[in-house]
């Protein structure tokens, strides 16, 4: 089964390809199918994931999976939050977003943070019963980046209970313990049941 992934992010595609392999689905990013990004007008990760999945499914006629995830820092009132990919401004890259995050936390002692992931699967654009899985991954923001295994804020996110940042973890370990890994595991279980019983 071909499923469109509502992103053009190569890092997310690589992670989700591994995580969803047990289902035997083939993921294709929406950008390879000529679909532009949806306008993310929701106020939560779940709302934005639904918006993106419906947009991708409507444009392609395929089942769709969307991920909306980001970094939530309590001392920054939840920022970067749903604007994680645009924290330094529209079109900003990871380096600029990370610089903006470190700058925003200067002089702030409380560096607790968590990554949050909402994953949505739609059988078709009008699916009234989307499958939704969420998870969070606790940690701390560090000023100096460490590691080159991840993307986004990973080099600045020290995992709770560990000395490593997310970008220093081996991919198989990260896929087991991360927000996206645990949300994907829950989504795979739900999809397996749903696909087995679909008419």
N, C-alpha and C positions, 0 to 999 in steps of 0.2 A: 504494500500500500504506500502510495506517495502522499506525504503530508507536507504542506507548506509551513515553513517556520517564519513567523512574522518578524523578521529582523534582517539586517544586512551585516550584523556583527559576527565576524569570523570566529571569535573566541567562544561566543555562545553556541554557534553551530557545532564547533568541534566538541565542546563539552556535552551538548545534548545528543549528538550522534552516538557517543559512547553510552550515555545514560539510558537512551531509548532503544539501544540495540536488541535487548531481550524481546521486543515486540516485533522485530523484523520489518519495521517501517523504514522508508527512505525519506530523509528530510531534504528539502530543497529550500533555500532562502528565497524570500519573496523578491529580492533584488534580481536573482537569476531568472525570475519569471516576469520581470519587467514591472513589478509592483512597487510603487513609491511608498514611503512611510506614511502611516496614518497620523492624523492630528491627535495627540494625546491630551484629551480634554478632561479626563477624569481627575478626581482628587485623591484616589488611593491606587496602590499597586494593582489590586484586583480589577478595578474599573478600567485602568489603562490596558491591562492584559486582555480583557474582553473586547475593548475597542479595537485593539490591534489584530486579534484573532478574527473578529467578524470582518474587518476590512480585507484581510488577506484571503479569507475564504470566499468573500463576495467577488473579489477581483479575479480569482483563479478557478473557482468552482471545485476546489479541493478541500479536504479536511485541513484544519489549521491548528497549529500550536503557537501560542504566544507566551513569552516570558516578560514580565515586568519586574525588575529587581533594582535594588539600590542600597545605598549605605544610609543608615539612620543614626544620627548622633544626638543624644538627649540634650547635651549642653548647648546645642545649636538649634533647639526647639524642633528636632526631627530632620533638619537639613543634613545633607543634600536631599534625602528622601526621594520623592518621585521626580525630582529634577537632577538626579545624580549624573546623568549623561550630559547635562547642560548647566552644571553648577557654576562654571566660569563664563557662561553665556551660550547662546545658541551657536552650534557649530564648533564648540570647544572640544578639544581632544582630551585624552586621559591625562597627559602631562599638565595641561592648564587646569583641569579640574582638581588634580592632586595639589597643585600649588595653591589654589584657592582654598581648599580644605585646610591645609596646614596653616595658611595665613589666618583663616577664620578662628582657628583654635589657639593662636598665640596668646599667652597669658591665662589660658583656661586650664585648670588642673584636671578636671573631670574629662577624661578622654574615652570613656566607655561608649561603645558603638555596637551596632549589629547590622549585618547584611540581611535583607529580607527579599524573598523571592515568591512571586505569584505566578504559577503556571496554569494555563488554560488550554483545554482541548475542545474544539468544536467539530462535530461530524460534518456540518455544513453551515453556511452563513446564518441561516434562520434557526439553528439548533436552540430549542427552548430549555435544554437541560445540559449546559456545558459542564465538563468535568474540571474541577478547580482544586489545585493543591498548593499549599503555602508552607513555608518554613523560614526560620531565622537562624542566624549563626552569630554568636556573641564574640566580642573581642574588644580591642582597644586601638585607637588611632596613634600611630607613631610618626614623628616628624621626618625621620630619614627613611627613604625607601630601601627595601631589602628584598632581593629575589627577582627572578625573571621568568617564573613559570606561569604567572597569571596575567590578568589584564585589568583595566579599570583601576579601582582603588586597592587591589590586592597587595601591592608592595607596601602600602601604608597601614594595612590591617593586621595587627598581631592577634593571632587566634587565642581565645580565652583558654587558659590552662596550658599553653604552649609558649615556647620562646620564639617560634617561627612566625613569619607573616604568611598570609595566604599565598603569596607569590613564591615562597620558599618550599612549599609542600609538593611532594610528588603528585602527579595528576591522579593516580588511582586513589591515594589517600584523600585528596581534596574532594574527589567525586563521591566519596563515602560520607564525609562529614560536613560538607558545605551546605549552605542554604539551598542552592540549586540542586545539589546532589540528593538531598533528602526530599525536596519537593518533587523532583523527578521520579524518585523511587515510589512515592505515594501516587503520582500520576500514572506511572506504568501499571501499578496494581489496579487502579480504577479503569484504565483503558483496556487492560486485559479482560476484565469482567465485562465491560461494555461491548467490546468487539466480539466477544464470544457469544453474547446474547442478542446481538443486533439482528433485526429481521432481514 
